[in-house]
Amino acid sequence: MELREQVYVTAIARHGSLKQAAAELHISPPTLSIFLNRLEERMGVPLFDRVGKRLVPTCAGELYVRSAREMLAIQNKFR
């Protein structure tokens, strides 16, 4: 089971920063930015508000992050 999307979004939410989340994930900030832009386009809703350099989850983003954390917890139990 591959939950990369959920790992990326929860890291962004945890750090509130693409740079810090990318460092944790061992990817470049531009790669993470492209991932987030594509995900938001695909979902048709912004998941994070850009407040200066900080990323703050929107209402939809909060729901997504909560579900993503649940999915990751289930994956950990499964393992």
MMTF fields as JSON, N, C-alpha, C and O atoms, coordinates in Angstrom:
{
  "mmtfVersion": "1.0.0",
  "mmtfProducer": "UNKNOWN",
  "numBonds": 315,
  "numAtoms": 316,
  "numGroups": 79,
  "numChains": 1,
  "numModels": 1,
  "chainsPerModel": [1],
  "groupsPerChain": [79],
  "chainIdList": ["A"],
  "bondAtomList": [4, 2, 8, 6, 12, 10, 16, 14, 20, 18, 24, 22, 28, 26, 32, 30, 36, 34, 40, 38, 44, 42, 48, 46, 52, 50, 56, 54, 60, 58, 64, 62, 68, 66, 72, 70, 76, 74, 80, 78, 84, 82, 88, 86, 92, 90, 96, 94, 100, 98, 104, 102, 108, 106, 112, 110, 116, 114, 120, 118, 124, 122, 128, 126, 132, 130, 136, 134, 140, 138, 144, 142, 148, 146, 152, 150, 156, 154, 160, 158, 164, 162, 168, 166, 172, 170, 176, 174, 180, 178, 184, 182, 188, 186, 192, 190, 196, 194, 200, 198, 204, 202, 208, 206, 212, 210, 216, 214, 220, 218, 224, 222, 228, 226, 232, 230, 236, 234, 240, 238, 244, 242, 248, 246, 252, 250, 256, 254, 260, 258, 264, 262, 268, 266, 272, 270, 276, 274, 280, 278, 284, 282, 288, 286, 292, 290, 296, 294, 300, 298, 304, 302, 308, 306, 312, 310],
  "bondOrderList": [1, 1, 1, 1, 1, 1, 1, 1, 1, 1, 1, 1, 1, 1, 1, 1, 1, 1, 1, 1, 1, 1, 1, 1, 1, 1, 1, 1, 1, 1, 1, 1, 1, 1, 1, 1, 1, 1, 1, 1, 1, 1, 1, 1, 1, 1, 1, 1, 1, 1, 1, 1, 1, 1, 1, 1, 1, 1, 1, 1, 1, 1, 1, 1, 1, 1, 1, 1, 1, 1, 1, 1, 1, 1, 1, 1, 1, 1],
  "groupList": [{"groupName": "MET", "atomNameList": ["N", "CA", "C", "O"], "elementList": ["N", "C", "C", "O"], "formalChargeList": [0, 0, 0, 0], "bondAtomList": [1, 0, 2, 1, 3, 2], "bondOrderList": [1, 1, 2], "singleLetterCode": "M", "chemCompType": "L-PEPTIDE LINKING"}, {"groupName": "GLU", "atomNameList": ["N", "CA", "C", "O"], "elementList": ["N", "C", "C", "O"], "formalChargeList": [0, 0, 0, 0], "bondAtomList": [1, 0, 2, 1, 3, 2], "bondOrderList": [1, 1, 2], "singleLetterCode": "E", "chemCompType": "L-PEPTIDE LINKING"}, {"groupName": "LEU", "atomNameList": ["N", "CA", "C", "O"], "elementList": ["N", "C", "C", "O"], "formalChargeList": [0, 0, 0, 0], "bondAtomList": [1, 0, 2, 1, 3, 2], "bondOrderList": [1, 1, 2], "singleLetterCode": "L", "chemCompType": "L-PEPTIDE LINKING"}, {"groupName": "ARG", "atomNameList": ["N", "CA", "C", "O"], "elementList": ["N", "C", "C", "O"], "formalChargeList": [0, 0, 0, 0], "bondAtomList": [1, 0, 2, 1, 3, 2], "bondOrderList": [1, 1, 2], "singleLetterCode": "R", "chemCompType": "L-PEPTIDE LINKING"}, {"groupName": "GLN", "atomNameList": ["N", "CA", "C", "O"], "elementList": ["N", "C", "C", "O"], "formalChargeList": [0, 0, 0, 0], "bondAtomList": [1, 0, 2, 1, 3, 2], "bondOrderList": [1, 1, 2], "singleLetterCode": "Q", "chemCompType": "L-PEPTIDE LINKING"}, {"groupName": "VAL", "atomNameList": ["N", "CA", "C", "O"], "elementList": ["N", "C", "C", "O"], "formalChargeList": [0, 0, 0, 0], "bondAtomList": [1, 0, 2, 1, 3, 2], "bondOrderList": [1, 1, 2], "singleLetterCode": "V", "chemCompType": "L-PEPTIDE LINKING"}, {"groupName": "TYR", "atomNameList": ["N", "CA", "C", "O"], "elementList": ["N", "C", "C", "O"], "formalChargeList": [0, 0, 0, 0], "bondAtomList": [1, 0, 2, 1, 3, 2], "bondOrderList": [1, 1, 2], "singleLetterCode": "Y", "chemCompType": "L-PEPTIDE LINKING"}, {"groupName": "THR", "atomNameList": ["N", "CA", "C", "O"], "elementList": ["N", "C", "C", "O"], "formalChargeList": [0, 0, 0, 0], "bondAtomList": [1, 0, 2, 1, 3, 2], "bondOrderList": [1, 1, 2], "singleLetterCode": "T", "chemCompType": "L-PEPTIDE LINKING"}, {"groupName": "ALA", "atomNameList": ["N", "CA", "C", "O"], "elementList": ["N", "C", "C", "O"], "formalChargeList": [0, 0, 0, 0], "bondAtomList": [1, 0, 2, 1, 3, 2], "bondOrderList": [1, 1, 2], "singleLetterCode": "A", "chemCompType": "L-PEPTIDE LINKING"}, {"groupName": "ILE", "atomNameList": ["N", "CA", "C", "O"], "elementList": ["N", "C", "C", "O"], "formalChargeList": [0, 0, 0, 0], "bondAtomList": [1, 0, 2, 1, 3, 2], "bondOrderList": [1, 1, 2], "singleLetterCode": "I", "chemCompType": "L-PEPTIDE LINKING"}, {"groupName": "HIS", "atomNameList": ["N", "CA", "C", "O"], "elementList": ["N", "C", "C", "O"], "formalChargeList": [0, 0, 0, 0], "bondAtomList": [1, 0, 2, 1, 3, 2], "bondOrderList": [1, 1, 2], "singleLetterCode": "H", "chemCompType": "L-PEPTIDE LINKING"}, {"groupName": "GLY", "atomNameList": ["N", "CA", "C", "O"], "elementList": ["N", "C", "C", "O"], "formalChargeList": [0, 0, 0, 0], "bondAtomList": [1, 0, 2, 1, 3, 2], "bondOrderList": [1, 1, 2], "singleLetterCode": "G", "chemCompType": "PEPTIDE LINKING"}, {"groupName": "SER", "atomNameList": ["N", "CA", "C", "O"], "elementList": ["N", "C", "C", "O"], "formalChargeList": [0, 0, 0, 0], "bondAtomList": [1, 0, 2, 1, 3, 2], "bondOrderList": [1, 1, 2], "singleLetterCode": "S", "chemCompType": "L-PEPTIDE LINKING"}, {"groupName": "LYS", "atomNameList": ["N", "CA", "C", "O"], "elementList": ["N", "C", "C", "O"], "formalChargeList": [0, 0, 0, 0], "bondAtomList": [1, 0, 2, 1, 3, 2], "bondOrderList": [1, 1, 2], "singleLetterCode": "K", "chemCompType": "L-PEPTIDE LINKING"}, {"groupName": "PRO", "atomNameList": ["N", "CA", "C", "O"], "elementList": ["N", "C", "C", "O"], "formalChargeList": [0, 0, 0, 0], "bondAtomList": [1, 0, 2, 1, 3, 2], "bondOrderList": [1, 1, 2], "singleLetterCode": "P", "chemCompType": "L-PEPTIDE LINKING"}, {"groupName": "PHE", "atomNameList": ["N", "CA", "C", "O"], "elementList": ["N", "C", "C", "O"], "formalChargeList": [0, 0, 0, 0], "bondAtomList": [1, 0, 2, 1, 3, 2], "bondOrderList": [1, 1, 2], "singleLetterCode": "F", "chemCompType": "L-PEPTIDE LINKING"}, {"groupName": "ASN", "atomNameList": ["N", "CA", "C", "O"], "elementList": ["N", "C", "C", "O"], "formalChargeList": [0, 0, 0, 0], "bondAtomList": [1, 0, 2, 1, 3, 2], "bondOrderList": [1, 1, 2], "singleLetterCode": "N", "chemCompType": "L-PEPTIDE LINKING"}, {"groupName": "ASP", "atomNameList": ["N", "CA", "C", "O"], "elementList": ["N", "C", "C", "O"], "formalChargeList": [0, 0, 0, 0], "bondAtomList": [1, 0, 2, 1, 3, 2], "bondOrderList": [1, 1, 2], "singleLetterCode": "D", "chemCompType": "L-PEPTIDE LINKING"}, {"groupName": "CYS", "atomNameList": ["N", "CA", "C", "O"], "elementList": ["N", "C", "C", "O"], "formalChargeList": [0, 0, 0, 0], "bondAtomList": [1, 0, 2, 1, 3, 2], "bondOrderList": [1, 1, 2], "singleLetterCode": "C", "chemCompType": "L-PEPTIDE LINKING"}],
  "groupTypeList": [0, 1, 2, 3, 1, 4, 5, 6, 5, 7, 8, 9, 8, 3, 10, 11, 12, 2, 13, 4, 8, 8, 8, 1, 2, 10, 9, 12, 14, 14, 7, 2, 12, 9, 15, 2, 16, 3, 2, 1, 1, 3, 0, 11, 5, 14, 2, 15, 17, 3, 5, 11, 13, 3, 2, 5, 14, 7, 18, 8, 11, 1, 2, 6, 5, 3, 12, 8, 3, 1, 0, 2, 8, 9, 4, 16, 13, 15, 3],
  "groupIdList": [1, 2, 3, 4, 5, 6, 7, 8, 9, 10, 11, 12, 13, 14, 15, 16, 17, 18, 19, 20, 21, 22, 23, 24, 25, 26, 27, 28, 29, 30, 31, 32, 33, 34, 35, 36, 37, 38, 39, 40, 41, 42, 43, 44, 45, 46, 47, 48, 49, 50, 51, 52, 53, 54, 55, 56, 57, 58, 59, 60, 61, 62, 63, 64, 65, 66, 67, 68, 69, 70, 71, 72, 73, 74, 75, 76, 77, 78, 79],
  "secStructList": [7, 7, 7, 2, 2, 2, 2, 2, 2, 2, 2, 2, 2, 2, 2, 1, 7, 2, 2, 2, 2, 2, 2, 2, 2, 6, 1, 7, 2, 2, 2, 2, 2, 2, 2, 2, 2, 2, 2, 2, 2, 2, 2, 6, 1, 7, 1, 3, 3, 3, 3, 6, 6, 3, 3, 3, 3, 7, 2, 2, 2, 2, 2, 2, 2, 2, 2, 2, 2, 2, 2, 2, 2, 2, 2, 2, 2, 2, 7],
  "xCoordList": [0.851, 0.0, 0.898, 1.755, 0.688, 1.505, 0.643, -0.348, 1.021, 0.266, 1.143, 1.096, 1.931, 2.85, 2.118, 2.575, 0.99, 0.216, -0.157, -0.036, -0.607, -0.997, 0.217, 0.127, 1.332, 2.561, 2.977, 3.333, 2.932, 3.336, 2.42, 2.9, 1.114, 0.174, 0.274, 0.216, 0.422, 0.538, 1.849, 1.893, 2.902, 4.169, 4.017, 4.519, 3.335, 3.101, 2.29, 2.603, 1.254, 0.414, 1.197, 1.044, 2.022, 2.8, 3.795, 3.958, 4.449, 5.49, 4.964, 5.536, 3.872, 3.376, 4.32, 4.254, 5.204, 6.243, 6.642, 6.898, 6.688, 7.143, 8.615, 9.019, 9.417, 10.85, 11.133, 11.916, 10.501, 10.726, 10.145, 10.767, 8.959, 8.352, 9.202, 9.415, 9.683, 10.516, 11.803, 12.261, 12.383, 13.604, 13.322, 14.115, 12.196, 11.822, 11.617, 11.984, 11.026, 10.688, 11.85, 11.756, 12.942, 14.118, 13.807, 14.26, 13.011, 12.73, 12.948, 13.112, 12.951, 13.17, 11.858, 10.781, 11.946, 10.738, 9.953, 8.724, 10.63, 9.845, 9.062, 7.938, 9.654, 8.947, 7.703, 6.642, 7.822, 6.678, 5.633, 4.435, 6.065, 5.143, 4.344, 3.132, 5.018, 4.339, 3.339, 2.218, 3.749, 2.846, 1.581, 0.47, 1.752, 0.601, -0.293, -1.517, 0.294, -0.509, -1.321, -2.495, -0.72, -1.438, -2.546, -3.638, -2.263, -3.277, -4.471, -5.62, -4.202, -5.289, -6.076, -7.299, -5.396, -6.095, -6.979, -8.132, -6.44, -7.184, -8.406, -9.468, -8.251, -9.356, -10.345, -11.504, -9.883, -10.762, -11.004, -11.969, -10.117, -10.271, -8.891, -8.069, -8.631, -7.342, -7.32, -8.301, -6.226, -6.068, -5.345, -5.475, -4.579, -3.822, -3.96, -3.936, -4.107, -4.021, -2.571, -1.897, -2.097, -0.733, -0.788, -1.299, -0.259, -0.242, 1.22, 1.904, 1.688, 3.117, 3.844, 3.541, 4.792, 5.505, 4.899, 5.338, 3.905, 3.275, 2.127, 1.439, 1.932, 0.798, -0.139, 0.25, -1.369, -2.37, -3.498, -4.046, -3.854, -4.928, -6.246, -6.643, -6.905, -8.265, -9.207, -8.751, -10.494, -11.457, -11.339, -11.317, -11.263, -11.101, -9.765, -9.671, -8.741, -7.428, -7.429, -6.787, -8.145, -8.235, -8.896, -8.449, -9.957, -10.618, -9.68, -9.62, -8.95, -8.015, -6.915, -6.588, -6.347, -5.248, -5.742, -5.044, -6.922, -7.477, -7.638, -7.258, -8.194, -8.375, -7.038, -6.871, -6.09, -4.767, -4.081, -3.446, -4.212, -3.612, -4.256, -3.571, -5.571, -6.26, -5.769, -5.538, -5.611, -5.133, -3.72, -3.414, -2.869, -1.498, -1.485, -0.667, -2.38, -2.477, -2.924, -2.407, -3.886, -4.346, -3.21, -3.025, -2.455, -1.327, -0.314, 0.209, -0.039, 0.903, 0.397, 1.18, -0.896, -1.479, -1.358, -1.052, -1.605, -1.55, -0.154, 0.002, 0.845, 2.221, 2.558, 3.68],
  "yCoordList": [-1.171, 0.0, 1.236, 1.399, 2.094, 3.303, 4.524, 4.791, 5.248, 6.431, 7.677, 8.518, 7.789, 8.922, 10.258, 11.196, 10.339, 11.584, 12.008, 13.181, 11.058, 11.356, 11.746, 12.642, 11.081, 11.418, 12.854, 13.614, 13.219, 14.564, 15.631, 16.629, 15.419, 16.435, 16.573, 17.687, 15.466, 15.576, 16.258, 16.967, 16.054, 16.741, 18.245, 19.037, 18.643, 20.068, 20.673, 21.763, 19.971, 20.475, 20.572, 21.535, 19.59, 19.56, 20.724, 21.353, 20.999, 22.025, 23.413, 24.422, 23.467, 24.762, 25.43, 26.64, 24.632, 25.158, 24.09, 22.939, 24.496, 23.552, 23.205, 22.057, 24.206, 23.979, 22.959, 22.029, 23.133, 22.211, 20.83, 19.816, 20.786, 19.492, 18.759, 17.552, 19.477, 18.861, 18.304, 17.23, 19.03, 18.546, 17.234, 16.296, 17.173, 15.937, 14.78, 13.64, 15.094, 14.059, 13.717, 12.786, 14.474, 14.274, 14.476, 13.724, 15.529, 15.951, 17.455, 18.103, 18.016, 19.45, 20.211, 19.692, 21.429, 22.243, 22.45, 22.398, 22.686, 22.828, 21.553, 21.63, 20.395, 19.135, 19.04, 18.64, 19.403, 19.352, 20.392, 20.13, 21.554, 22.59, 22.138, 22.346, 21.525, 21.006, 19.929, 19.901, 19.036, 17.986, 18.615, 18.213, 19.609, 20.226, 20.943, 20.827, 21.675, 22.362, 21.378, 21.624, 20.277, 19.264, 18.604, 18.359, 18.319, 17.711, 18.651, 18.223, 19.919, 20.887, 21.054, 21.193, 21.043, 21.116, 19.896, 20.015, 18.728, 17.483, 17.44, 16.957, 17.942, 17.923, 19.054, 18.977, 20.108, 21.233, 22.156, 22.921, 22.081, 22.916, 23.135, 22.219, 24.342, 24.553, 23.83, 23.864, 23.19, 22.497, 23.359, 23.148, 24.334, 25.212, 26.647, 26.922, 27.566, 28.994, 29.396, 28.959, 30.221, 30.737, 32.053, 33.053, 32.042, 33.225, 33.595, 33.07, 34.521, 34.808, 33.563, 33.041, 33.096, 31.868, 30.643, 29.522, 30.837, 29.732, 29.156, 29.871, 27.872, 27.193, 26.758, 26.013, 27.23, 26.945, 26.156, 26.593, 24.995, 24.207, 24.977, 25.656, 24.859, 25.377, 24.388, 23.385, 24.656, 23.695, 22.354, 21.301, 22.397, 21.162, 20.506, 19.282, 21.321, 20.803, 20.113, 19.076, 20.679, 20.057, 18.692, 17.74, 18.592, 17.297, 16.308, 15.139, 16.784, 15.916, 15.429, 14.242, 16.341, 15.985, 14.989, 14.021, 15.206, 14.284, 12.886, 11.893, 12.814, 11.521, 10.877, 9.665, 11.692, 11.178, 10.581, 9.53, 11.253, 10.726, 9.402, 8.483, 9.308, 8.058, 6.946, 5.823, 7.252, 6.251, 5.79, 4.6, 6.718, 6.361, 5.524, 4.613, 5.82, 5.028, 3.602, 2.639, 3.479, 2.15, 1.388, 0.195, 2.078, 1.438, 0.938, -0.169, 1.746, 1.34, 0.121, -0.773, 0.072, -1.092, -2.335, -3.428, -2.141, -3.248, -3.857, -5.075, -3.004, -3.476, -4.249, -4.734],
  "zCoordList": [0.0, 0.0, 0.0, 0.869, -0.981, -1.125, -0.799, -1.479, 0.227, 0.648, 0.594, 1.493, -0.448, -0.575, -0.519, 0.134, -1.201, -1.217, 0.199, 0.553, 1.003, 2.37, 3.223, 4.063, 3.007, 3.733, 3.414, 4.314, 2.147, 1.736, 2.348, 2.886, 2.265, 2.76, 4.283, 4.804, 4.995, 6.451, 6.85, 7.856, 6.082, 6.368, 6.152, 6.95, 5.088, 4.832, 5.974, 6.452, 6.407, 7.495, 8.801, 9.551, 9.065, 10.307, 10.372, 11.418, 9.258, 9.238, 8.869, 9.281, 8.09, 7.626, 6.657, 6.439, 6.075, 5.195, 4.183, 4.537, 2.922, 1.898, 2.087, 1.899, 2.461, 2.612, 3.719, 3.525, 4.866, 5.977, 5.697, 6.016, 5.105, 4.773, 3.742, 3.857, 2.744, 1.714, 2.321, 1.931, 3.269, 3.923, 4.657, 4.584, 5.361, 6.067, 5.09, 5.372, 3.942, 2.959, 2.023, 1.222, 2.131, 1.277, -0.204, -1.067, -0.471, -1.84, -1.907, -0.874, -3.109, -3.244, -3.011, -3.306, -2.487, -2.318, -3.621, -3.594, -4.775, -6.01, -6.362, -6.859, -6.106, -6.369, -5.503, -5.982, -4.232, -3.321, -3.706, -3.599, -4.148, -4.594, -5.81, -5.876, -6.764, -7.958, -7.565, -8.072, -6.653, -6.165, -5.585, -5.931, -4.697, -4.041, -5.048, -4.976, -5.978, -6.996, -7.82, -8.094, -8.216, -9.012, -8.199, -8.712, -6.937, -6.075, -5.911, -6.021, -5.651, -5.489, -6.789, -6.756, -7.917, -9.208, -9.4, -9.815, -9.098, -9.277, -8.359, -8.753, -7.147, -6.194, -6.454, -6.047, -7.135, -7.443, -6.271, -6.255, -5.282, -4.089, -3.479, -3.46, -2.98, -2.306, -0.963, -0.22, -0.66, 0.616, 1.639, 2.845, 1.148, 2.035, 1.555, 0.355, 2.52, 2.233, 2.397, 3.33, 1.497, 1.585, 2.345, 1.841, 3.56, 4.411, 4.598, 5.477, 3.745, 3.715, 3.224, 2.151, 4.005, 3.644, 4.315, 4.058, 5.164, 5.874, 5.07, 4.341, 5.209, 4.605, 5.724, 6.623, 5.656, 6.674, 6.017, 5.005, 6.58, 5.955, 5.873, 6.819, 4.742, 4.581, 5.274, 5.823, 5.253, 5.814, 5.091, 5.728, 3.769, 2.994, 3.325, 3.406, 3.514, 3.857, 5.207, 5.375, 6.176, 7.491, 7.404, 8.045, 6.615, 6.413, 5.742, 6.123, 4.74, 4.023, 4.959, 4.975, 5.735, 6.648, 7.686, 7.988, 8.235, 9.228, 8.629, 9.25, 7.438, 6.775, 6.428, 6.562, 5.985, 5.634, 6.864, 6.779, 7.995, 9.234, 9.628, 10.076, 9.46, 9.761, 8.842, 9.291, 7.566, 6.607, 6.965, 6.881, 7.361, 7.736, 9.011, 9.144, 9.946, 11.172, 10.851, 11.417, 9.941, 9.527, 8.855, 9.096, 8.016, 7.356, 8.394, 8.265, 9.412, 10.455, 11.219, 11.54, 11.514, 12.192, 11.309, 11.785, 10.02, 9.068, 9.017, 8.941, 9.059, 9.0, 10.254, 10.398]
}
